Amino acid sequence: MNLTLRQLRAFVAVAETGSFTAAAAILHVTQSALSVLVRELEREMGVQLFDRHTRRVLLSEAGREFQPSVQRMLTDLSEAVAGVTELRDKKKGVLRLAAPQLMACTLMPRVIAAYRAQYPEIDVRLADTLPEQLLDGVRSGEAEMAVGQDVPVDASIERRTLFRDRHWLICLPDHAFARRRKVRWNELGPYTFIAPTRDFRQRVLPELQGEARAFIEDAATQEVSYMTTALGMVASGLGLTVCPTYSASLVRAHGLQMVRLEAPDFHRDVCLYSKSRRSLSPAAESFTQVLEAYVAGLPHSTR
């Protein structure tokens, strides 16, 4: 049986108006075209759906049986189409994101707030993770996208670089370095260094040489899992650390100073991750646009 939506809509319109003329006007078709649709439907079903009278068209017994099911189906279809249209227009939906803890408490809340100002009906849910677990949610489907610093990916993950962010030295405001415009890595030797993530030394060592490399390799270097831990330790006078530009609000909240650190400069790419070979939802696409516009205005330095 090969029924069409046009036939079903023609049937409902005639059933509700009791007139081929009125139904044709509602559907914006000619009366003859409407009659053909109804006859085709009756032929496909093998039953007569209407009793035709001179002044009135009435549902047959088969038509009365058929009408409620058709109306429910058309209503469900209309609601489904409306739902997809709302998703397309970003009028509703849920967007699940993942970000490492530092980014989740600094950059991402501001981007989400900017996004919600434009798309208030989209429910954005953010999962904060350890950096090494950043992609777990994307792979499992619990998060549609992840935003974070560069991590290795396989063929199942698509990575797009958003920007390069400089790392800065973090110290107490009364520290000798706080009065400096810039500090070199090899000047950190006398101080305790607090590596802000477990993989930080592994990432920075290839870029360091001589005294600076020995300083980072020294057993006195401490490693923590979260930047907030490192900042808390620095605020208590327990050492120095580094952090990216986008965490400036958190650094200020701890009452600490950011100083340019160079020789060498240390940058890390901030990337957007999603599943390969899978199109983003309309909400994710629009969030990406807002995110890219937001980070374009950040004072991150690549110089």
Secondary structure, DSSP 8 states (H G I E B T S, - for coil): ----HHHHHHHHHHHHHS-HHHHHHHHTS-HHHHHHHHHHHHHHHTS--EEE-SS-EEE-HHHHHHHHHHHHHHHHHHHHHHHHHHHHTTSSEEEEEEEEHHHHHTHHHHHHHHHHHH-TTEEEEEEEE-GGGTTHHHHHTS-SEEEEE-----TTEEEEEEEEEEEEEEE-TTSGGGG-SEEEGGG-TTS-BEESSTTHHHHHGGG--HHHHHHHHSTT-EE-S-HHHHHHHHHTTS-BEEEEGGGHHHHHHTT-EEEEEESS--EEEEEEEEETT----HHHHHHHHHHHHHHHTS-----
